[in-house]
């Protein structure tokens, strides 16, 4: 199978790595080859966290410029930072809820208004889906489940190589049982939201 390439970008504490683990393990269970790389930038303190996953025929985990099939952006500014991975064929799921870096709180740097980031993303990405994953996660019962909202969204993207049921099984194997009800609800909210948009 030709490699399907997913780039996940967020900040520490958003569950980026857990999401990539769920995807990777679901693919392996299906008998597909998986290669993955992670980059942690002060993950504990809200630093940048990115993961590249290739499912199928691939050896190097790193996604080349313009080669991503899907970008899952856990934070709006991180989506724009990932722009070089995209082409006009790339699908992009963007969480519209901002996480303002601590350097902004300290007055060291500034963070653009959300509408500026969203308009910029709309002008750069041909296949852009915007979700307020934070709001949907709260609706599911816990803001921490925002990563499962985005995972559900990914499952609804045309061409995504894993079935919804395969991802849910992997969620059950990788998440604490007591959180499953909320995480499943969050996953389904993300899935339904993206389904309605195409």
GUKE-914512 format. One line per field, with one value per residue (C-alpha): x, y, z. Coordinates in nm, 3 decimals, always signed. Example, Ala and Ser with C-alpha at 12.3 -4.5 7.8 and 13.67 -1.06 7.14 Angstrom:
# residues 2
x: +1.230 +1.367
y: -0.450 -0.106
z: +0.780 +0.714
//
This chain:
# residues 198
x: +0.000 +0.128 +0.219 -0.047 +0.126 -0.014 +0.143 +0.012 +0.102 +0.012 +0.152 +0.240 -0.054 -0.298 -0.260 -0.084 +0.141 -0.142 -0.343 -0.054 -0.010 -0.380 -0.351 -0.023 -0.142 -0.472 -0.274 -0.035 -0.328 -0.463 -0.130 -0.007 +0.350 +0.385 +0.677 +0.655 +0.868 +0.805 +0.945 +0.900 +0.976 +0.937 +0.622 +0.546 +0.536 +0.317 +0.603 +0.558 +0.490 +0.478 +0.447 +0.485 +0.319 +0.344 +0.111 +0.202 +0.517 +0.762 +1.102 +1.175 +0.910 +0.978 +0.728 +0.892 +0.792 +0.445 +0.397 +0.140 -0.194 -0.343 -0.245 -0.415 -0.363 -0.430 -0.361 -0.423 -0.075 +0.082 -0.127 +0.029 +0.373 +0.308 +0.234 +0.547 +0.423 +0.108 +0.019 -0.315 -0.404 -0.352 -0.653 -0.620 -0.819 -0.765 -0.872 -0.982 -0.929 -0.600 -0.346 -0.158 +0.212 +0.349 +0.590 +0.284 +0.168 +0.516 +0.502 +0.801 +0.606 +0.265 -0.003 -0.224 -0.601 -0.775 -0.960 -0.628 -0.491 -0.812 -0.823 -0.456 -0.525 -0.824 -0.601 -0.323 -0.505 -0.742 -0.908 -0.945 -1.185 -1.214 -1.337 -1.368 -1.234 -1.221 -1.593 -1.688 -1.470 -1.651 -1.979 -1.856 -1.778 -1.409 -1.186 -0.900 -1.080 -1.017 -0.760 -1.033 -1.253 -0.971 -0.913 -1.284 -1.254 -0.958 -1.160 -1.415 -1.160 -1.185 -0.903 -0.813 -0.672 -0.836 -1.201 -1.381 -1.423 -1.050 -0.965 -1.226 -1.077 -0.731 -0.876 -1.009 -0.662 -0.477 -0.705 -0.813 -1.148 -1.308 -1.250 -1.385 -1.743 -1.637 -1.361 -1.599 -1.854 -1.579 -1.462 -1.817 -1.876 -1.561 -1.653 -2.006 -1.889 -1.649 -1.902 -2.150 -1.893 -1.830
y: +0.000 +0.346 +0.527 +0.750 +1.037 +1.214 +1.513 +1.597 +1.934 +2.074 +2.182 +1.989 +1.852 +1.827 +1.453 +1.472 +1.173 +0.962 +1.028 +0.918 +0.601 +0.513 +0.562 +0.368 +0.072 +0.051 +0.037 -0.232 -0.442 -0.425 -0.566 -0.240 -0.114 +0.193 +0.431 +0.722 +1.008 +1.248 +1.589 +1.729 +2.094 +2.147 +1.935 +1.971 +2.350 +2.403 +2.371 +2.246 +1.873 +1.723 +1.366 +1.227 +0.892 +0.696 +0.401 +0.161 +0.138 +0.368 +0.350 +0.700 +0.847 +1.210 +1.371 +1.568 +1.917 +1.917 +1.545 +1.514 +1.353 +1.481 +1.746 +1.732 +2.066 +2.068 +2.442 +2.706 +2.863 +2.516 +2.447 +2.748 +2.635 +2.305 +2.470 +2.342 +1.982 +2.057 +2.062 +2.136 +1.766 +1.775 +1.760 +1.975 +1.951 +2.256 +2.306 +2.671 +2.706 +2.884 +2.800 +3.120 +3.046 +3.140 +3.382 +3.595 +3.601 +3.721 +3.993 +3.846 +3.769 +3.832 +3.599 +3.702 +3.716 +3.382 +3.531 +3.633 +3.278 +3.121 +3.356 +3.283 +2.907 +2.943 +3.118 +2.856 +2.521 +2.397 +2.124 +2.284 +2.165 +2.384 +2.235 +2.399 +2.078 +2.237 +2.321 +1.976 +1.810 +2.010 +1.897 +1.536 +1.590 +1.684 +1.935 +1.681 +1.471 +1.731 +1.498 +1.237 +1.500 +1.555 +1.180 +1.135 +1.413 +1.236 +0.913 +1.100 +1.238 +1.086 +0.837 +0.792 +0.436 +0.317 +0.248 +0.419 +0.083 +0.007 +0.338 +0.286 -0.057 +0.102 +0.374 +0.100 -0.054 +0.275 +0.486 +0.430 +0.240 +0.501 +0.774 +0.568 +0.696 +1.062 +0.988 +0.789 +1.069 +1.320 +1.096 +1.069 +1.446 +1.510 +1.238 +1.371 +1.732 +1.648 +1.415 +1.705 +1.923 +1.702
z: +0.000 -0.092 +0.229 +0.383 +0.564 +0.871 +1.044 +1.394 +1.545 +1.884 +2.216 +2.529 +2.724 +2.433 +2.379 +2.043 +2.114 +2.262 +1.945 +1.722 +1.933 +1.887 +1.509 +1.486 +1.692 +1.500 +1.174 +1.306 +1.427 +1.072 +0.950 +0.798 +0.819 +1.045 +1.095 +1.335 +1.467 +1.755 +1.833 +2.183 +2.248 +2.622 +2.604 +2.974 +2.947 +2.646 +2.397 +2.042 +1.996 +1.646 +1.522 +1.171 +1.094 +0.771 +0.723 +0.440 +0.227 +0.405 +0.572 +0.697 +0.927 +0.832 +0.596 +0.318 +0.211 +0.048 +0.107 +0.392 +0.313 +0.638 +0.893 +1.233 +1.403 +1.776 +1.798 +1.525 +1.516 +1.496 +1.183 +1.012 +1.128 +0.946 +0.613 +0.439 +0.485 +0.281 -0.087 -0.254 -0.202 +0.176 +0.406 +0.717 +1.041 +1.260 +1.619 +1.634 +2.012 +2.087 +2.353 +2.420 +2.490 +2.832 +2.658 +2.565 +2.929 +3.025 +2.759 +2.570 +2.250 +2.096 +1.963 +1.668 +1.698 +1.621 +1.322 +1.162 +1.198 +1.063 +0.762 +0.692 +0.710 +0.475 +0.221 +0.245 +0.263 -0.008 +0.205 +0.547 +0.818 +1.126 +1.454 +1.792 +1.948 +2.293 +2.284 +2.152 +2.419 +2.690 +2.535 +2.563 +2.930 +2.963 +2.782 +2.799 +2.535 +2.263 +2.106 +2.058 +1.889 +1.638 +1.597 +1.521 +1.265 +1.102 +1.074 +0.859 +0.612 +0.259 +0.202 +0.570 +0.582 +0.905 +0.980 +1.264 +1.443 +1.420 +1.586 +1.859 +1.936 +1.964 +2.192 +2.422 +2.439 +2.500 +2.721 +3.083 +3.090 +3.318 +3.054 +2.763 +2.768 +2.744 +2.490 +2.270 +2.281 +2.190 +1.902 +1.763 +1.789 +1.583 +1.333 +1.283 +1.249 +0.965 +0.796 +0.777 +0.600 +0.295
//
